[in-house]
Structures are given as C-alpha cells and as structure tokens.
Amino acid sequence: MHGTRTSSAIWRRQVDALELSGHHTVALDLPGHGRRAHERFSLEGALAAIDEAVDSCPEPPLLVGLSLGGYTSLAYARQHEHKIVGVVLAGCSTEIRGKPVAAYRRAAGMLTRALRLGGPDWNVVTDMLTELAGYSPLTDLRRTLVPVWLVNGRRDPLRLDERRYLGARPGTRLTVVPRAGHDVNTHAPVAFNRILLGALHELRPRSVLAAA
C-alpha cells in the first residue's frame, strides 16, 4: 500500500524482486490514487480495497505499507489479523493526532479551495487528514497479534515515535535504513527488498524450511 499522492507504481522494484523470488505480489491503488484517482479517499474505502486484494491472494499475505499505506495496513491488520501473516510498516512511525495535524488539515483545505494548490489530486491530502484524525496507530499496534516489522529511512521525519512503537508491541522489529528518507523503498530499494524477503523467509512454515 502506497503513500499519499502516489500510486501502486512506487512498488515496481519490490514487485519485480518478490515475483522473481516466486512470491505472488499485489500492488494496489488506494481510493483517490492511481487508477482510482476519480474517487475520494476514505479509511473505509481503503480498508475495503485492502480486503479485496487480500482475498485475491492464494494464501494469507504479508501486508506492506508506506506512509498512508502503512497506517491503513495497520488498521486493517488489527481488524482482520486472521487473514494475514504479518505486516511491514514503513514511514509511518509517528502518531498522527493533535493540534499540529488539525492545523495542517485546515491550512491544506484553505489552500486547496483558494489557490487550487497541487491540482485536483491535492484534495486527497485533506481527505486523508480528515479520515485519520484521531486515529492512534499505537493503540492498534498494542492489540495486533501478527508479526510486525518497522522500516524507516534515517532521514525520515515521520519516525518520531518509533521507540514508542517498539514499546507498544514487544517483538516488533525495527530497521533504520542509512541515507534514506521517507520514501525508503525507492531511496534504498535493495535494502528494502532484503527486508521483505527476510520477513517472508521468517514467516515460512518450519516444515517448508526443513524440506528446503
């Protein structure tokens, strides 16, 4: 699951690497993005899109989300953990609540209406901030039972609460990728792919590992 104002296209390097390794992979567009740009973003719509993608998989998948895609992946994992085997959360190790977020949402809305800043797709920013207002990823993380991997670029400003994330759920893994920023999967695709393949290898049944 991709971030705000991007699309499933950001995962090309990951899809290529995973499919080359024999893993069925689905990169989807969230509402308001890519092939679904004509829709308005909503958390309910995003969770429905993820559920449809999960149901299309031949076996319970590992969810991978960046930024907005990470927050929605965590929300989905909390509600549907029986359908997945784990979740990789990249670029979303910050609580998104409080006055600064509310102020940014109001400013984005005013600029969108007054200046048409960023074109029509800028509406997805205000939609996203409105839909996720009050959402606490830490609350969902504390209650999530599936394995969790955190991946952040060292230069990513959205890693402010990564230590709180680790404390919220014992056993959560954290990888901070040197010289990478927020879009860690594109800034350091080789390192990111290695993390994904390692997580998938760890999730393989012991019987499969023994037979390999």
N, C-alpha and C positions, 0 to 999 in steps of 0.2 A: 504494500500500500504506500503510495507516494505522498509527498507533502503538498502544501497549499500552492496553487497556481502553477503546478507542474502536471505530469501525467504518468501513465504507465511506461512511457518511453524512457524514463530515467533508469529503468531496471535492465536495459538491454545487456549490459556487461554481466549482470548477475544471471539473467535468464540463459544466456549463452553458456556460461560456466556450469550452471547447475544441470542443464539439459545434456551437456557434453559428458557430465558425470552420471547420467542416467536417471536424473530426478525429474519427475513431472512437475512443471512450474506454471503458475498462472500469475500474470501481472494485470491488475485490473485498474480501471479508471473509476475514481470516486465521483459521486454526483457533483456537477459544476466543473468538471475537469475532463480534458481529452475528448473522447467520443461522447461523453455525457455533459459537455460544456453548456448545452442548452437547458440543463436542469439547475435548480437551486440546491445548494448544499444543505443537507440536514444530517444530524447524527443518526437519526432513524434510517434515512436513506443509505447512509454509509454502511451501517451495520447490516442492512438488507443486502447490499452489494457484496459485502464480505461473505455473508452466509451463502449466497448463491455460488460464489467462487469456491467456497469450502465444500459445498455439496457436489460440485463438479469434479472434485478430486477422487481418484480411485481409492485412496486411503486417507486417514486423518493427517492433515498437513501441519507443517511448521509455518506459522504466520510471521511475516517480516514487514515491519512498517517503519517509515521515516517521517519524523515530524508529525504533521497532522495524521498521516497514516499510522504512526506509532501510537498516538493517543486513541485512535479508533480501533486499532488492533487490540490494545489492552482492554478497552471497554468490551469488545467482542469476546476476548478470552475469558473475561470474568463471567459473562453470561452464558457462554457456550463451550466451556473448557472440555466437556465430554466429546466435542467434535474435533479437537486439535491435539497435537502432541507437545506444543511449546510455542513460544513467541520471542522474536528478536525485536527489540525496541531501540531504534536509532534516532538520535537527535531530538529526544523528547523527555529528557530527564529534568524537567522543570515543572513545578506546579503552575497552572495557568489561571489562577484565581487572583482576586484582589483588585484594588483601585487602579494600579497601572494598566492592567488588561482592560478594565472598563473604560479608562480614559482613552486608550488606543482605539478601542472599538468605536467610541463616539467620534474621535478625530477622523478615523477612516471613513465612517459614514458621511460626515460632513464634506470631506474632500471628494468622495465619490459623487455626491449629489451636486456639489458646487463646481468642481473642476473636471469631472469625468476622468479623474486620475487613473491611469493604467488601463483605460478602456473598460468595456462591459465586464470583463472577467475579474475586475477588482471587487465586484460585489461578493465574490466568494470569500474574500477576506473578512468582511463584516458578517457574512452569514456564518462563517466558521467561528468567529469570536463570540457571536451571539449564541450559537448552538452549544459551545463548550463552556460558556460562562458558568462558573460554579462546579464544573466537573473536577473531581480530585483523582488524578491517576494514582496517588499514593494510597487512597482508600481501596481502589480496585486491586492494586498490587498486593496489598496486605492479605487480600482474600483469594488471590489467584493460586491455584494448586499446581498448574503445569509449570515446567521449567521455563525460566526467563533469562535471556541474555540482553544486556545493555551494551550498546556500541555508540561511542561519541567521538567526534573529532576533537582533538585537544584545543583547537581554536573555536569551537562551537560555543556561542553564548548561552545556548539552551541546555547547559549541563550543570546549572547552578545547584540543583538538588540531587545530584547523582548519589551522594553519600547517604542522603535520606532515603533514596530509593533502595539502596543496598540494605539499610537497616530495616526497611519496611518488610522485606521478604528475605529471610535467611536463605542462603544457597543461590541467590541471584548472582550471575557472573557479570563482570564489567570489563570491557576493553576500551581503552582510550587510545585512539589512533594518532600517532605523531603527525604534525604538519597538515592535518586535515581540518576542515571547517565543518559547518552544519551539514552540508550535503556529502557526508562521509563516504557513501557508496560510489559517488562519482569522483571525489577527490582522491580516494585511495581504493580503487576497485579490486586490486589484487588482495590487499589486506582484508577488505570486507568479504570478498568471496571465500577467503580462507576461513574466516569466522563462521560463515554459513555452512560450509562443508564440514567443519569441525562439529558444529551443533548437530547436523544431520547424522554424522557418524556416531556421535554420542547417543543419539536417540534410537539408533538401530537396535532391534531386539538382540539379546545376548545370544540366542540360538543362531541368529544370522551371523553374528561376529564369530562364533565358534566354528561355523561352517566355512567361513571365508578363507 
